[in-house]
């Protein structure tokens, strides 16, 4: 397909063929798995030229592309996958990783150095929370945070009060937040980064973990983010059979990310890339069903006598103020993730989880099957106890990832399990 034709088509159509030339692979309609560690150069001169570009010894000449060298650096499957992933977010480039955490950690290590300060939103996914608060400080990186509901002026006061505002080097947010579905204003976060960029004459970048909304339901780059991150294990992979991550942004920033990825060895393998290519073909179809189902499930839970509270973007109204404004500005749907509090505590929550029949008791999210877990003792067990309490990540909270099953069957299963919480 030529580039002009591609410009006039929607991403869901281009997921079948974009970036792949069958004539280069014996006419195979699908991209083969290039299960090889290394690639043969046509000449010593070609090998030299490839390494010069790969290692930044010189800039590529006009029309020159990085040739295939070694699968830690590049692989045809990953290159095609990265090209396709850019379409949803409107990004210039993409880097794929072997896990979502490897994408997050590689980005943070590339853009932070000892003595820097990192600004984060709260709450975060448990794995991100652990790395940022318990690992980064070992490298001399200070972490400062802000909470949902704090305005731009409040956050600036927090930064200035730290007495290290001049050390601010990076801003990292997660929206919607896992597991509370709290929303952070992406544009406002970028304004804060720009405020200190101008004040201290340096570039401070904003990265957004967009895993909860996936590449269809929210586009952080369009709201000012410099980098968008995914656990591609979730909606992008969508079948609970692959672990992967992705980072998207400008060519200049992704070049830096890929550079460190090469030396950390955190790239995805060809099998992982192939599985993600397969999954991209049904991404929109799957996510459309999941968003539809989630709306139905949230409505059911909201009216159930054994449910105390539902955490779902679709339940926000004008009375919720800024959260409602952010949702309408950033989110294209209500998403496929629902958290709710059962009436009672851990005992009742565990009774509910143990009574599920269709829905699987497992962590992760975004896959075809519906999943349920207990954040306080599972995905967020390592998060500071006071912080969990502050954000209502309590013993009575359940997190649901809504799948593609018939929504009536999901609701039936939830209802029968909720009835067991009183026995």
C-alpha positions in Angstrom: 0.0 0.0 0.0 1.4 3.4 -0.9 1.6 6.2 1.6 -1.0 8.4 -0.1 -3.6 5.6 0.2 -2.6 5.0 3.8 -3.2 8.7 4.7 -6.9 8.3 3.7 -7.6 5.2 5.8 -8.5 4.7 9.5 -6.0 2.9 11.8 -8.2 -0.2 12.2 -8.0 -0.8 8.4 -4.2 -0.2 8.3 -3.6 -2.7 11.2 -3.8 -5.5 8.6 -1.0 -4.4 6.3 0.7 -1.1 7.2 4.5 -1.2 7.1 4.7 -4.7 5.7 5.7 -5.6 2.1 4.7 -9.2 1.2 7.1 -9.3 -1.8 10.0 -9.1 0.7 8.8 -12.3 2.5 7.9 -14.7 -0.4 4.5 -13.2 -0.8 3.3 -14.3 2.7 0.1 -12.4 3.5 1.1 -12.1 7.2 4.5 -11.0 8.4 6.6 -14.0 9.3 8.4 -14.4 12.6 12.0 -13.4 11.9 13.5 -15.8 14.5 17.1 -14.8 14.1 19.6 -13.1 16.4 21.8 -11.6 13.7 21.6 -10.4 10.0 24.0 -10.8 7.1 25.6 -7.7 5.7 26.0 -7.5 1.9 29.5 -6.0 2.4 31.8 -4.9 5.1 31.2 -1.3 4.0 27.4 -1.8 4.6 28.0 -3.2 8.1 30.2 -0.2 8.9 27.5 2.2 7.7 24.8 0.5 9.7 26.7 0.7 12.9 27.6 4.3 12.4 24.0 5.2 12.3 22.9 2.8 15.0 25.5 4.1 17.5 25.0 7.7 16.6 28.5 8.1 15.1 27.0 10.1 12.3 23.5 11.2 11.3 21.7 9.2 8.6 21.9 10.7 5.2 18.7 11.8 3.4 16.7 8.7 2.5 19.1 6.4 4.5 17.4 4.0 6.9 19.0 2.0 9.7 19.8 -1.5 8.2 19.2 -4.7 10.0 22.1 -5.6 12.3 21.1 -7.7 15.4 17.8 -8.4 17.0 18.7 -6.5 20.2 18.9 -3.4 18.0 16.3 -4.1 15.4 14.2 -6.9 13.8 11.7 -6.7 10.9 8.8 -7.8 13.1 9.4 -5.1 15.7 9.9 -2.4 13.1 6.6 -3.2 11.4 4.9 -3.4 14.8 6.3 -0.1 15.9 5.2 1.6 12.7 1.6 0.3 13.2 1.4 1.3 16.8 2.2 5.0 15.9 -1.0 5.2 14.0 -3.4 5.2 16.9 -1.6 7.9 18.9 -0.5 9.9 16.0 3.1 9.5 17.1 6.2 9.9 15.0 8.0 6.8 16.4 7.6 3.9 18.8 9.8 1.6 20.9 8.5 -1.8 21.9 9.7 -3.6 25.1 9.5 -7.0 26.6 7.2 -5.7 29.4 5.4 -2.6 30.4 7.7 -2.1 33.4 10.7 -2.3 31.1 9.2 0.5 29.0 8.6 2.6 32.1 12.0 1.9 33.8 13.9 2.5 30.6 12.3 5.9 30.0 12.8 7.0 33.6 16.5 6.0 33.6 17.1 7.7 30.2 15.6 11.1 31.3 16.7 11.2 34.9 20.2 11.3 36.5 21.5 11.5 40.1 20.5 14.8 41.7 17.3 15.2 39.6 13.8 15.5 40.9 10.8 13.6 39.5 7.2 14.8 39.8 4.6 12.1 39.8 0.8 11.8 40.2 -0.8 9.6 42.8 -2.0 6.9 42.9 0.1 4.8 40.5 0.1 1.2 39.5 1.9 -0.8 42.2 4.9 -1.8 40.1 5.5 1.8 39.0 5.0 3.0 42.5 7.7 0.6 43.8 10.3 1.4 41.2 9.8 5.2 41.5 9.7 5.4 45.3 12.0 2.6 46.3 14.5 2.1 43.5 15.1 5.5 41.9 16.1 7.1 45.3 19.0 4.6 45.4 20.3 6.4 42.3 20.1 9.8 44.0 16.8 10.8 42.4 14.3 12.7 44.5 10.6 12.0 44.0 7.8 14.5 44.8 4.2 13.8 44.2 0.8 15.5 43.8 -2.7 14.1 44.2 -5.9 14.0 42.3 -7.9 17.2 42.7 -4.9 19.5 43.2 -4.9 22.4 40.7 -1.9 23.8 38.8 -1.2 26.5 41.4 -1.3 23.9 44.3 1.2 21.7 42.5 3.5 24.6 41.8 3.4 25.4 45.5 4.4 21.8 46.3 7.3 21.9 43.9 8.5 25.3 45.1 8.2 24.3 48.8 10.6 21.4 48.1 13.5 23.9 47.8 14.7 21.8 44.9 12.5 23.2 42.1 15.5 23.8 40.0 16.2 20.1 40.0 12.9 19.1 38.5 13.7 17.1 35.4 10.7 15.0 34.5 7.0 14.7 35.1 5.3 11.2 35.1 1.5 10.7 35.4 -0.9 7.9 35.1 -4.5 8.6 34.0 -6.9 7.1 34.7 -5.2 6.0 37.8 -5.0 2.3 38.7 -7.2 1.1 40.5 -9.3 4.2 41.4 -10.0 5.5 37.9 -9.1 9.0 39.1 -8.3 11.4 36.3 -5.2 13.7 35.9 -5.3 16.6 33.5 -2.7 16.0 30.9 -2.6 19.5 29.5 -2.3 21.0 33.0 0.6 18.6 33.7 2.3 19.8 30.6 1.8 23.4 31.6 3.6 22.7 34.9 6.5 21.1 33.0 6.7 24.1 30.6 6.6 26.5 33.6 9.7 25.1 35.0 11.3 24.5 31.6 11.0 28.3 31.0 12.1 29.2 34.5 15.2 27.2 34.5 16.0 27.2 30.8 15.9 23.4 30.3 13.5 20.9 28.7 11.3 19.0 31.2 9.3 16.3 29.5 5.9 14.8 30.4 5.3 11.0 30.2 1.8 9.5 30.5 1.0 5.9 31.4 -2.0 5.4 29.2 -2.5 1.6 29.9 -5.9 2.0 31.5 -7.4 3.7 28.4 -5.3 1.9 25.8 -4.5 3.5 22.4 -8.1 3.9 21.3 -9.8 5.7 24.2 -7.3 8.4 25.0 -4.5 10.1 23.1 -2.1 11.9 25.5 0.2 13.2 22.8 -2.7 15.3 21.5 -3.0 16.9 24.9 0.6 17.9 25.3 2.4 14.7 26.5 5.9 14.1 25.2 5.8 10.4 25.7 3.0 7.9 26.1 3.6 4.5 27.8 1.7 1.2 27.7 1.8 -2.1 29.2 1.1 -3.7 25.8 0.3 -6.9 27.8 -3.1 -5.3 28.4 -5.4 -4.0 25.6 -2.8 -4.1 22.8 -2.0 -7.8 23.4 -5.5 -8.4 24.7 -5.4 -12.2 25.0 -3.5 -12.8 28.3 -0.7 -14.7 26.4 2.0 -12.1 26.0 4.0 -9.7 28.2 5.1 -6.5 26.4 5.4 -2.7 26.7 5.6 0.3 24.4 6.7 3.9 24.4 5.6 6.4 21.8 6.6 10.0 21.0 8.7 12.2 18.7 11.5 10.7 16.6 14.1 12.6 18.7 12.9 11.3 22.0 12.3 7.7 20.9 15.8 7.7 19.5 17.0 8.3 23.0 14.7 5.6 24.4 15.8 3.1 21.8 19.4 3.9 22.5 19.2 2.9 26.2 16.9 0.0 25.3 19.7 -1.4 23.2 22.2 -1.3 26.0 19.8 -2.5 28.7 18.6 -5.3 26.4 14.9 -4.6 27.3 13.6 -4.9 23.7 10.8 -7.3 22.8 11.6 -10.5 21.0 10.3 -11.5 17.6 7.7 -13.8 19.0 6.3 -11.1 21.2 6.3 -8.7 18.3 4.4 -11.2 16.1 1.8 -11.8 18.8 1.2 -8.1 19.1 0.9 -7.7 15.3 -1.8 -10.4 15.4 -3.6 -8.6 18.3 -3.6 -5.2 16.6 -5.9 -6.5 13.9 -8.8 -7.0 16.3 -7.9 -4.2 18.8 -10.8 -1.8 17.9 -13.3 -4.6 17.6 -12.3 -5.9 21.1 -12.1 -2.6 22.8 -15.5 -1.4 21.3 -17.1 -4.5 22.9 -15.3 -4.0 26.2 -16.4 -0.3 26.5 -20.0 -1.3 25.7 -19.9 -4.1 28.3 -18.3 -1.9 30.9 -21.1 0.7 30.6 -23.7 -2.1 31.2 -21.8 -3.6 34.1 -21.2 -0.2 35.8 -24.9 0.6 35.6 -25.8 -2.8 37.2 -23.2 -2.4 40.0 -24.3 1.2 40.7 -27.8 0.1 41.6 -26.9 -3.1 43.5 -27.7 -3.2 47.3 -24.5 -5.1 48.1 -22.3 -2.4 46.4 -21.3 0.6 48.4 -19.5 2.7 45.7 -18.5 2.3 42.0 -15.3 3.9 40.6 -16.0 4.4 36.9 -15.5 7.5 34.6 -19.0 7.0 33.2 -20.5 7.7 36.7 -19.0 11.2 36.8 -21.5 14.1 36.6 -21.2 17.9 36.7 -21.3 17.6 40.5 -17.9 16.0 40.3 -16.4 19.2 39.1 -12.9 19.0 37.6 -13.0 15.2 37.2 -16.1 15.5 35.0 -14.4 18.3 32.9 -11.2 16.2 32.5 -13.1 13.1 31.4 -15.0 15.1 28.7 -11.8 16.7 27.5 -9.5 13.6 27.4 -11.5 10.4 27.4 -13.2 9.2 24.2 -15.1 6.5 26.1 -15.6 5.5 29.7 -13.0 2.7 29.3 -13.2 -0.9 30.3 -12.0 -0.8 33.9 -14.4 -0.7 36.9 -13.5 -0.7 40.6 -16.2 -1.0 43.3 -16.5 -1.3 47.1 -18.6 -4.2 48.4 -20.4 -3.6 51.7 -18.2 -4.9 54.4 -14.5 -5.5 54.3 -11.9 -8.1 53.2 -14.0 -11.0 54.3 -16.9 -10.0 52.1 -14.6 -9.0 49.2 -12.9 -12.4 49.3 -16.3 -14.2 49.5 -17.2 -12.3 46.3 -14.0 -13.2 44.5 -14.1 -16.8 45.5 -17.7 -17.2 44.3 -17.1 -16.0 40.7 -17.6 -18.6 38.0 -17.3 -16.9 34.6 -15.0 -14.1 35.7 -11.4 -15.2 36.4 -9.7 -14.3 39.7 -6.5 -12.9 38.3 -4.5 -9.7 38.0 -3.8 -7.9 34.7 -6.4 -6.3 32.5 -7.6 -5.5 29.0 -7.9 -9.1 27.8 -10.8 -10.8 26.1 -11.8 -12.6 29.3 -13.2 -10.6 32.3 -10.9 -10.5 35.3 -11.3 -9.6 39.0 -8.7 -8.9 41.7 -8.3 -7.3 45.1 -6.0 -4.3 44.7 -5.2 -3.7 48.4 -3.7 -7.2 48.9 -2.6 -7.9 45.3 -1.5 -5.4 42.7 -1.1 -2.5 45.2 0.0 -4.6 48.3 3.3 -2.8 48.3 1.9 0.7 48.2 2.2 2.8 51.4 -0.6 2.0 53.7 -1.5 5.6 54.4 -1.6 6.4 50.7 -3.9 3.4 50.1 -6.2 4.6 52.8 -6.2 8.2 51.4 -7.2 7.0 47.9 -9.8 4.5 49.2 -7.8 1.4 48.1 -9.3 -0.5 51.0 -10.1 -4.1 51.9 -13.5 -3.7 50.4 -12.4 -2.6 46.9 -12.6 -5.0 43.9 -11.1 -4.2 40.5 -12.8 -5.5 37.4 -11.4 -5.7 33.9 -14.3 -6.2 31.6 -13.9 -8.6 28.7 -15.8 -9.4 25.5 -18.2 -12.0 26.9 -22.0 -11.3 26.6 -22.6 -8.5 29.1 -25.7 -10.3 30.5 -23.5 -13.3 31.5 -20.9 -11.0 33.1 -23.7 -9.4 35.1 -25.2 -12.7 36.0 -21.9 -13.9 37.4 -21.4 -10.6 39.4 -24.9 -10.8 40.8 -24.6 -14.4 42.0 -21.2 -13.7 43.6 -22.5 -10.5 45.3 -25.3 -12.6 46.9 -22.6 -14.8 48.5 -21.1 -11.8 50.4 -23.7 -12.0 53.1 -23.6 -15.8 53.7 
